């Protein structure tokens, strides 16, 4: 089944819906003794991948790929960048407050990993900033699958880790 790219408006609306879900769970956690057993939801991949494609198309990130066309990559990668016969594999990761991710075999062999860190974005509608971390050639840093926090990633990649702050309201 072909995935459809969410529009910027749909991304914002889905973000608002997720804020409602996070708020509801937060209230339960405060009110109910067993509330701490409930986990916050994962960020839907269609949201993070659509956001990444818009950022790529607007040349906000990975400007070295400015002449490429970006599409969902199916089983090959989250996003494929295409230019003539050249194909670049891009994996997309997304985190909220936890800032914890798993890089699997597909992630490590990708040409790029785009990690979108929403931090408190879904906890507070006023927070419209997301952080983008770009890892070029992740296989250079990771030989095998790894569970990693954002702070550990910064240590491992060091100054080669590209970081940008994006105001979602300005997209």
Secondary structure as UniProt FT lines:
FT   HELIX           8..31
FT   HELIX           33..37
FT   HELIX           45..57
FT   TURN            58..59
FT   HELIX           63..65
FT   TURN            66..67
FT   STRAND          69..72
FT   TURN            74..76
FT   STRAND          79..83
FT   TURN            84..85
FT   STRAND          86..95
FT   TURN            97..98
FT   STRAND          100..103
FT   HELIX           105..108
FT   STRAND          112..117
FT   TURN            119..123
FT   TURN            125..126
FT   STRAND          129..136
FT   HELIX           138..140
FT   STRAND          146..149
FT   HELIX           150..157
FT   HELIX           158..160
FT   STRAND          162..167
FT   HELIX           168..170
//
